[in-house]
Amino acid sequence: MEQLIEYILQFSNLNTQQIELISKNSVETELHKDEYFAEAGKRFDYYAFILEGVFRICYYNRKGEEITKYFIEENHFIANPYRAEPFTEYIQAATDSKLIIFSQQQWKELSNTILDWDTITNKIFHTALMKKVDRMSSLVSEDATTRYLMFLEKFPTLVNRIPLSYIASYLGVTQSSLSRIRKNIH
């Protein structure tokens, strides 16, 4: 919980009662590598803060191929921006992971009780969105080697923590192409 509170304090101040309320309205849980936290076609009405581990957002294209769209690591939130609609992608633990989870009702309780909660969370989600756009936009028009080098720059801790197949999928290359790129660079 301390990790989450430290993260929130980057965006605003909280008093002792507010910190206790956040703690009371959340549950800590663990997921093992390869377990799904959310599945396409199902409702996903949670807010989760990653304490440990890496998650990947993925989907299946029309050919049935699994495509990795994005990675989310420690000290980031996971949420469904379209709360009333079923989730369109999968969220899978790429490593063993620990999360702090808030249900929709618990989140609402925080919003109704903590005066600046919506402002705080808007700042958090805006910052995350800007980071995501920055990480993804630079990958669009580059060659595979440049995309891999940018991946290393933007996700420096992931390369030794997650399967290369996930990285290859994210970069839009085959695993053998990624192996060749890595061999030529190192």
MOFEN-V11988 format. One record per pair of residues at least 12 apart in sequence whose C-alpha atoms are under 10 Angstrom apart, sorted by the first residue. I is the first residue (numbers start at 1). GAP is how many residues later the second one is. If there is no record, write none. Layout:
BEGIN
i:I gap:GAP
i:I gap:GAP
END
This chain:
BEGIN
i:1 gap:18
i:1 gap:21
i:1 gap:22
i:1 gap:25
i:1 gap:26
i:1 gap:27
i:1 gap:48
i:1 gap:50
i:1 gap:98
i:1 gap:99
i:2 gap:17
i:2 gap:21
i:2 gap:49
i:3 gap:46
i:3 gap:47
i:3 gap:48
i:3 gap:71
i:3 gap:72
i:4 gap:15
i:4 gap:18
i:4 gap:19
i:4 gap:45
i:4 gap:46
i:4 gap:47
i:4 gap:71
i:4 gap:72
i:4 gap:73
i:4 gap:95
i:4 gap:96
i:5 gap:14
i:5 gap:17
i:5 gap:18
i:6 gap:69
i:7 gap:42
i:7 gap:68
i:7 gap:69
i:7 gap:117
i:8 gap:67
i:8 gap:109
i:8 gap:112
i:8 gap:113
i:8 gap:115
i:8 gap:116
i:9 gap:111
i:10 gap:110
i:10 gap:114
i:11 gap:108
i:11 gap:109
i:11 gap:110
i:11 gap:111
i:11 gap:112
i:11 gap:113
i:11 gap:116
i:12 gap:104
i:12 gap:105
i:12 gap:107
i:12 gap:108
i:12 gap:109
i:12 gap:111
i:13 gap:103
i:13 gap:107
i:14 gap:100
i:14 gap:101
i:14 gap:102
i:14 gap:103
i:15 gap:99
i:17 gap:97
i:18 gap:92
i:18 gap:95
i:18 gap:96
i:18 gap:97
i:18 gap:99
i:19 gap:95
i:21 gap:85
i:21 gap:88
i:21 gap:89
i:21 gap:92
i:21 gap:93
i:22 gap:80
i:22 gap:84
i:22 gap:85
i:22 gap:87
i:22 gap:88
i:22 gap:92
i:23 gap:77
i:23 gap:79
i:24 gap:78
i:24 gap:82
i:25 gap:75
i:25 gap:76
i:25 gap:77
i:25 gap:78
i:25 gap:80
i:25 gap:81
i:25 gap:82
i:25 gap:83
i:25 gap:84
i:25 gap:85
i:26 gap:21
i:26 gap:22
i:26 gap:73
i:26 gap:74
i:26 gap:75
i:26 gap:76
i:26 gap:77
i:26 gap:80
i:26 gap:81
i:27 gap:21
i:27 gap:72
i:27 gap:73
i:27 gap:74
i:27 gap:75
i:27 gap:76
i:28 gap:20
i:28 gap:21
i:28 gap:22
i:28 gap:23
i:28 gap:70
i:28 gap:71
i:28 gap:72
i:28 gap:73
i:28 gap:74
i:29 gap:19
i:29 gap:21
i:29 gap:22
i:29 gap:68
i:29 gap:69
i:29 gap:70
i:29 gap:71
i:29 gap:72
i:30 gap:20
i:30 gap:21
i:30 gap:22
i:30 gap:23
i:30 gap:63
i:30 gap:66
i:30 gap:67
i:30 gap:68
i:30 gap:69
i:30 gap:70
i:31 gap:21
i:31 gap:22
i:31 gap:61
i:31 gap:62
i:31 gap:63
i:31 gap:64
i:31 gap:65
i:31 gap:66
i:31 gap:67
i:31 gap:68
i:32 gap:21
i:32 gap:60
i:32 gap:61
i:32 gap:62
i:32 gap:63
i:32 gap:64
i:32 gap:65
i:32 gap:66
i:33 gap:20
i:33 gap:21
i:33 gap:22
i:33 gap:59
i:33 gap:60
i:33 gap:61
i:33 gap:62
i:33 gap:63
i:33 gap:64
i:33 gap:129
i:34 gap:21
i:34 gap:22
i:34 gap:57
i:34 gap:58
i:34 gap:59
i:34 gap:60
i:34 gap:61
i:34 gap:62
i:35 gap:20
i:35 gap:56
i:35 gap:57
i:35 gap:58
i:35 gap:59
i:35 gap:60
i:35 gap:61
i:35 gap:62
i:36 gap:19
i:36 gap:20
i:36 gap:21
i:36 gap:54
i:36 gap:55
i:36 gap:56
i:36 gap:57
i:36 gap:58
i:37 gap:18
i:37 gap:19
i:37 gap:41
i:37 gap:53
i:37 gap:54
i:37 gap:55
i:37 gap:56
i:38 gap:19
i:38 gap:41
i:38 gap:42
i:38 gap:48
i:38 gap:49
i:38 gap:50
i:38 gap:51
i:38 gap:52
i:38 gap:53
i:38 gap:54
i:38 gap:55
i:39 gap:18
i:39 gap:19
i:39 gap:20
i:39 gap:47
i:39 gap:48
i:39 gap:49
i:39 gap:50
i:39 gap:51
i:39 gap:52
i:39 gap:53
i:40 gap:18
i:40 gap:19
i:40 gap:20
i:40 gap:46
i:40 gap:47
i:40 gap:48
i:40 gap:49
i:40 gap:50
i:40 gap:51
i:41 gap:44
i:41 gap:45
i:41 gap:46
i:41 gap:47
i:41 gap:48
i:41 gap:49
i:42 gap:43
i:42 gap:44
i:42 gap:45
i:42 gap:46
i:42 gap:47
i:42 gap:48
i:43 gap:37
i:43 gap:39
i:43 gap:40
i:43 gap:41
i:43 gap:42
i:43 gap:43
i:43 gap:44
i:43 gap:45
i:44 gap:35
i:44 gap:36
i:44 gap:37
i:44 gap:38
i:44 gap:39
i:44 gap:40
i:44 gap:41
i:44 gap:42
i:44 gap:43
i:44 gap:44
i:44 gap:59
i:44 gap:60
i:45 gap:34
i:45 gap:35
i:45 gap:36
i:45 gap:37
i:45 gap:38
i:45 gap:39
i:45 gap:40
i:45 gap:41
i:45 gap:42
i:45 gap:57
i:45 gap:58
i:45 gap:59
i:45 gap:60
i:45 gap:62
i:46 gap:32
i:46 gap:33
i:46 gap:34
i:46 gap:37
i:46 gap:55
i:46 gap:56
i:46 gap:57
i:46 gap:58
i:46 gap:59
i:46 gap:60
i:46 gap:61
i:47 gap:30
i:47 gap:31
i:47 gap:32
i:47 gap:33
i:47 gap:52
i:47 gap:53
i:47 gap:54
i:47 gap:55
i:47 gap:56
i:47 gap:57
i:47 gap:59
i:47 gap:60
i:48 gap:28
i:48 gap:29
i:48 gap:30
i:48 gap:31
i:48 gap:32
i:48 gap:50
i:48 gap:51
i:48 gap:52
i:48 gap:53
i:48 gap:54
i:48 gap:55
i:49 gap:24
i:49 gap:25
i:49 gap:26
i:49 gap:27
i:49 gap:28
i:49 gap:29
i:49 gap:30
i:49 gap:49
i:49 gap:50
i:49 gap:51
i:49 gap:52
i:49 gap:53
i:50 gap:22
i:50 gap:23
i:50 gap:24
i:50 gap:25
i:50 gap:26
i:50 gap:27
i:50 gap:28
i:50 gap:47
i:50 gap:48
i:50 gap:49
i:50 gap:50
i:50 gap:51
i:51 gap:22
i:51 gap:23
i:51 gap:24
i:51 gap:25
i:51 gap:26
i:51 gap:46
i:51 gap:47
i:51 gap:48
i:51 gap:49
i:52 gap:21
i:52 gap:22
i:52 gap:23
i:52 gap:24
i:52 gap:43
i:52 gap:44
i:52 gap:45
i:52 gap:46
i:52 gap:47
i:52 gap:48
i:53 gap:19
i:53 gap:20
i:53 gap:21
i:53 gap:22
i:53 gap:40
i:53 gap:41
i:53 gap:42
i:53 gap:43
i:53 gap:44
i:53 gap:45
i:53 gap:46
i:53 gap:105
i:53 gap:108
i:53 gap:109
i:54 gap:17
i:54 gap:18
i:54 gap:19
i:54 gap:20
i:54 gap:22
i:54 gap:38
i:54 gap:39
i:54 gap:40
i:54 gap:41
i:54 gap:42
i:54 gap:43
i:54 gap:44
i:54 gap:103
i:54 gap:104
i:54 gap:107
i:54 gap:108
i:55 gap:15
i:55 gap:16
i:55 gap:17
i:55 gap:18
i:55 gap:19
i:55 gap:23
i:55 gap:35
i:55 gap:36
i:55 gap:37
i:55 gap:38
i:55 gap:39
i:55 gap:40
i:55 gap:41
i:55 gap:42
i:55 gap:107
i:56 gap:12
i:56 gap:13
i:56 gap:14
i:56 gap:15
i:56 gap:16
i:56 gap:17
i:56 gap:34
i:56 gap:35
i:56 gap:36
i:56 gap:37
i:56 gap:38
i:56 gap:39
i:56 gap:106
i:56 gap:110
i:56 gap:111
i:56 gap:114
i:57 gap:12
i:57 gap:13
i:57 gap:14
i:57 gap:15
i:57 gap:32
i:57 gap:33
i:57 gap:34
i:57 gap:35
i:57 gap:36
i:57 gap:37
i:57 gap:113
i:58 gap:12
i:58 gap:13
i:58 gap:30
i:58 gap:31
i:58 gap:32
i:58 gap:33
i:58 gap:34
i:58 gap:108
i:58 gap:111
i:58 gap:112
i:59 gap:29
i:59 gap:30
i:59 gap:31
i:59 gap:32
i:60 gap:29
i:60 gap:30
i:65 gap:104
i:66 gap:100
i:66 gap:103
i:66 gap:104
i:67 gap:98
i:67 gap:99
i:67 gap:100
i:67 gap:101
i:67 gap:102
i:67 gap:103
i:67 gap:104
i:67 gap:105
i:68 gap:21
i:68 gap:22
i:68 gap:23
i:68 gap:97
i:68 gap:98
i:68 gap:99
i:68 gap:100
i:68 gap:101
i:68 gap:102
i:68 gap:103
i:68 gap:104
i:69 gap:20
i:69 gap:21
i:69 gap:67
i:69 gap:97
i:69 gap:98
i:69 gap:100
i:69 gap:101
i:69 gap:102
i:69 gap:103
i:70 gap:21
i:70 gap:62
i:70 gap:65
i:70 gap:66
i:70 gap:96
i:70 gap:97
i:70 gap:99
i:70 gap:100
i:70 gap:101
i:71 gap:20
i:71 gap:21
i:71 gap:22
i:71 gap:23
i:71 gap:61
i:71 gap:84
i:71 gap:87
i:71 gap:91
i:71 gap:95
i:71 gap:96
i:71 gap:99
i:72 gap:19
i:72 gap:21
i:72 gap:22
i:72 gap:56
i:72 gap:60
i:72 gap:83
i:72 gap:86
i:73 gap:20
i:73 gap:21
i:73 gap:22
i:73 gap:24
i:73 gap:82
i:73 gap:84
i:73 gap:85
i:74 gap:23
i:74 gap:24
i:74 gap:25
i:75 gap:24
i:76 gap:48
i:76 gap:49
i:76 gap:52
i:77 gap:22
i:77 gap:23
i:77 gap:24
i:77 gap:44
i:77 gap:47
i:77 gap:48
i:77 gap:51
i:78 gap:13
i:78 gap:21
i:78 gap:23
i:78 gap:47
i:78 gap:50
i:79 gap:23
i:79 gap:46
i:81 gap:44
i:83 gap:21
i:93 gap:69
i:94 gap:64
i:94 gap:67
i:94 gap:68
i:94 gap:69
i:94 gap:72
i:95 gap:66
i:95 gap:67
i:95 gap:68
i:131 gap:23
i:134 gap:20
i:135 gap:15
i:135 gap:16
i:135 gap:18
i:135 gap:19
i:135 gap:20
i:136 gap:14
i:136 gap:15
i:136 gap:18
i:136 gap:34
i:136 gap:35
i:138 gap:12
i:138 gap:13
i:138 gap:16
i:139 gap:12
i:139 gap:31
i:139 gap:32
i:139 gap:33
i:140 gap:31
i:140 gap:32
i:143 gap:28
i:144 gap:24
i:144 gap:27
i:144 gap:28
i:144 gap:29
i:144 gap:33
i:144 gap:34
i:144 gap:37
i:145 gap:26
i:145 gap:32
i:145 gap:33
i:145 gap:35
i:145 gap:36
i:145 gap:37
i:145 gap:39
i:145 gap:40
i:146 gap:35
i:147 gap:23
i:147 gap:24
i:147 gap:25
i:147 gap:26
i:148 gap:19
i:148 gap:20
i:148 gap:22
i:148 gap:23
i:148 gap:25
i:148 gap:30
i:148 gap:33
i:148 gap:34
i:148 gap:37
i:149 gap:32
i:149 gap:33
i:149 gap:36
i:150 gap:21
i:151 gap:16
i:151 gap:19
i:151 gap:20
i:164 gap:12
i:164 gap:14
i:164 gap:15
i:165 gap:13
i:165 gap:14
END
